Amino acid sequence: MDTPDFTSGVESAPASDPDHPYGSLPASSELGGEKNFALLMNQFSEGRPHRTPWVGYWWPYTTNGVANGRYSGGASPAGKYDAARGNRTQAQMWEVLNHGARVPGVQGWWGHCNGWCAAAALYPEPIETQRVNGVRFDISDQKALLSEAAMEVSADFFGNRVDWASDWSSPKYDDVVPAQYFLVLTNYMGKLGQTVLIDRYTGDQVWNQPLAGYRLDYPKPSDYLGQDARAPGVYRILLTSTIWWGRDDVDPDALTLPFTFEPNVHFEERTLRMELWLDAPVVFDANGRMTSSGDIVLVREGNALMGGVWRNGSGLLVDAHPDYMWVPISILKPDPSAEEPYTNIHIDIDWLARHMTVGLDDPSVIPSPVAPAPVPLPSASPSFVPRPRPSPFPSPRPTITPGPIPSVEPLPEPSWVPTAPPSVLPSPGPSARP
């Protein structure tokens, strides 16, 4: 089996690169998996992760992030953490200064959605109150602190973040391309049962959500468009998909409802339509089932990745296909010596796993009273919320057509496959809800 390359094909970017705001997320990562369209559709037309990601809250900067005391009677998750650690840490103050309302240039959509996404994928959902050194950690406190600790992760990353609201001409706006979207869903979630995370906002704002499941409508013979006369060797087929993601605007103490491939108060859905390109014809039997097909075409043309066309409507939609997709592997500890660390340097993921998530006292410290959460000061910058489309609405982009499949010699391909996320909680720990 060939090892496909689902990437943009660029070198790894430094942590300061604006395309990669979550620490050491590489710009390219390769996946050993399947590329045959018929095989993937026949086996993995529907998928969900082994454990459904839990819903949560995005803890916006404009209300001081996890130093917000609104949900625990005036005490914040960060303040409780400091108290349980004998005030040897300054998590609450760090949060106010670095993830708070007075951060220079703060925007109304800035928050902890990426940390919540990663935590919801890597950790079982907190389902009961815990006490550590006499400090009560409600479900909301536990979810908040896990979300903060997971702000920086190692991950497989697909696509590039759109930088500017008017970045319509950039190839970044077109990725993830349909080929990447299809292959990541079917290989990572369908085949391996891993949680896939997306930035659901195609434009410059970032709204990360963990996918709870996907469904691909089985194509009919009428969806097969045949060979493109402009691109010999490229065969086209139409495909409709539905994805469901967990919400981050629910009550912070909420326990996640069962996921049933239907939208509800905890899960939203979106239907996406696309045209995929294959390197050989699709053959249907008399019952309309595909018996064979080509592999998904994903090639580089200049500085753009080509692999199908989104067909979600006319014009340029900023809230349509994912801007990028990522699969978290493990949480990274913040570097206290970094000039601008992205994760709260006082919140230790190992301490959370040893004590908070299992309610085990820490005898190495003398607990302190919980300090009240500071009241958020007015934001220094105006707040903005996502719009369904830019204003003014830009003119439609030119229709993308496939070119001939390049005949260049292939590069050596890696032999590794994506690893399952590690188990990061000690045993025994809180059991995940079904």
Steps between C-alpha positions, in 0.01 A plus 500: 500500500634841409546756776306814408607853578203701625700817560577839360852371443689778678763483768414514867435851624633657821261547788483875432365448149147650487381191312576294810384682811494196727864431567688241300231410249681399183394645167532161340432152626464180303254222560545138410151408391265407221429721195266282293165675479277192458672309778472790745136567412405133527666460840501844665212707364410579862729545796533618856786502751535221753409752772265790423667835576333690780329835470629797693552872513748714311602729792544823297784741566253787539383344828852406620507142371524239776541780757126569456310461827150513356428127521626415850359767725779750442790252500671414174643166386849653499449647848389163637805338344729751671330439836528120472871543430553717805529819293842389380366564150358816344271351239220752557724804465676355193162437338381857558819644350531262204151368425299790636291791384792746499724300268609748229291462184264247656212397274161381613549155345829425680469219750592145593322305226816327382596392852148374568503308169825322582397425858162367386680266260774378735327484841187327626228744595499614864165378633510573873626759747847436645670638811872554534647638826154615599444695177189406305549460125166493321463347154535847350829556687643170383403559138639854512839397641535209257414740215768744615761227540429376146554835327824364351515151354684283254269409216462397139391817319336536158442827319608855578336768707354795306678808636293796386131568447567597136740212426277375215775454242722289724515121452449483877134587445442192285648249743427267649426373151226236460755221453663576836163532671381163367824315573546639852142413598499149358851402610531667840142483627340230285786251506689589820223645716696813587346841569550752219490871583412775254502876472142525374542864395649517150600865540755666725330443836568172678216285638638158589252216554553126566314274259269243658430325171464520123283341235569483125198454272567198280537630144254398233605418143361842403755665733785363292606766249755290314829614357567871468577583137732778616702264718562156353530239771286690755155359581248706698226404744264708713473429872289638785612476863364593841714570805398548862705688757482557875403849614710727720225744600311280745478527878855430627363234738305319227542125454510397137187342357536176300591560138256340252598655164233763552529865606392595851590758764852355524578411138472709185507371144609630163452357150789543258498421128804438287639363176778245548760406240614141442775351287286221350132443414226409747311176427154431645323164504133447409398588858682834495790391721851598402713200414815691412638851461818698476689652788441854625706755307693747717782685325694825525465763230729797558450614859152349529378154592248364250253228586140555404261795517263613774143533371325661794341785307584795283737772608753493780364362827697570817307253717501193276778242467756462781791742492725226636476161672717353774534189712652553848758247613618627840506812716817706514614666819557876467854634503524755784804656333314571177451868425125457448386155620160407363390276788467612862846416634372441854252224412674161502324228301672229705367651825150517352518132402642387836271705721211699352353243261496229770447711813830404667654739756848643446681462836802698382321833556285673757177612329403866505168684488362551150552861388205669330520526122587847373225687319581529127586855401351641180664366188762720341376405154154465346345154493418323177286194431504279191286605207336253263678666210734793445367843420508599223444152357790429265453389144506126431837334460592348163396138460782265593565225250735205535820492304677192370637280773872580524733231373798602713686236695341459844698589808584224747193446714495449878401165634344612826134533585333740744516388857207482736487783756682393817317425820591796714293443814619273782294202600256500666347813353152627437327275252381645173126532447357267230 
